[in-house]
Amino acid sequence: MSKPSPSPNGKRFFLSFHRYMSMTTSSRTHHPHTPAQATATQLPPSPRYPSIISRYYASTPGSPLSRPLSHYDIFPATLSKGAPPHGPFVIDTRQLRNEFLQLQARAHPDRHQGVDKVRAEGTSAMINEAYKTLQTPLVRAQYLLSLRGIDIAEDETAKVEDPDLLMEVLEVREAIEAAGQESDLDEMKVSNDARIAESEGILDEAFTSDNIEMAKSEAVKLRYWTNIKESLNAWEKGKPVVLVH
């Protein structure tokens, strides 16, 4: 059975969309190490989707639309400069969430039918995955390192050898376990949030200067502080604290 010819409106949208993306891709530089997080499929772009998401569905090989995307490409309003070293490591998570909600509202599967519904399900999953990855400093750092072939998320050998830091972590764990009520944790939460903010600043410097070894070392430290944060948030009286590192 022969496929129906695309409508004139569809042709006009596709051509105008190509011109738009040609201008945006030529004016923006991407880091050469950014690998594909999703590649083009055989589904055509749709005017019902945010333009940046439609690039997942380009059907013309070799066109700007068929260029693979990273998680950073999905949020052009919040992350207009892209991934480090071109863009900063520290991001506005409130603005990221607002853009995430806007994108999800437009791509929600319940708003589409037929092929568009299938497309929307895939797009919604991509948006979710990108948001979950970028919203927290640790997972964001692990993602950026994974773009360079460095996996510290699953590497149990990636540990900090600094005895002073390890002693500090041990003392915090004991203080959490010794807390008699939740209010006893308030000062610890403030102190740990300061540690996380300091790590973010160091990671920002490391990724901006393309110092991957520095970024890897600090990301491992941040894993400790993030685990402490999770333990503080999940505190229960008398419950032992297990710090994964």
C-alpha positions, 0 to 999 in steps of 0.5 A: 500500500502506498503511503499518503503524501504529506499535506501542504501544511506539513511540508511548509512546517517541515521546510520552515523548521529546517531553516530555523534549526539550520540557523540555531545549530550554526550559531551554537558551538557544541563540545566535541565530546558530547555523545548521542543520548538519542538519535534520529528516528524515522518519525517526522517532526511535528508542529505539536512538539517543542522545536528542540524536541522535534529534532529527535524525530528528523527524517533527513539523514545528514541534516541539522535535525539528525544531529544527536542530542545531549540532555542539555539540548532538551532545555534550551531556555535554561541551558542556552550555552549547553554542557560544560565547558561552554556552559556552567556546571551550576544551573538554576534548578528552579528555572530547569523545573519550570521548563521541564513542566512546560515541555512535559505539558506539551508532550504529554501522551494524553494530548495526542493520538495515533502515531503522535501518541507513540511519539509523545510517549518517547519524548516524555520519557526523554524529557523525564530522563534528562530532568532527573539527570540534571536536577541534582549536582551529583548525578549531573556530574556523573553524567558529564563524566560519563560523556568522557567515558568515566563511570564513577556511579557504578565504580566502587573503587572510586573512593576518597583517600583523604583521611581528614575527609573520611574522619569528618564523614565518620563524625557526621554519621555518628552525630546523626545516629546520636540525634535524639530528635529531628531538630537536632539535625538542623545545624547538620543540614545547614553544614552539609548543604554548605559542603554540597555548595562548595563541591558544586563550585569546585566542579564548576571550575573543574568542568569549565577549565576542562580539568577532568581529573579534578572533576572526577575527584570532586564528584567522588567527594560529592557522593559522600555529602549527597549520601549524608544529605539523604541520611539526614532527610530519612532520619529516624530515631535509633535507626543506624546510618549507612553511608554508601561511598 
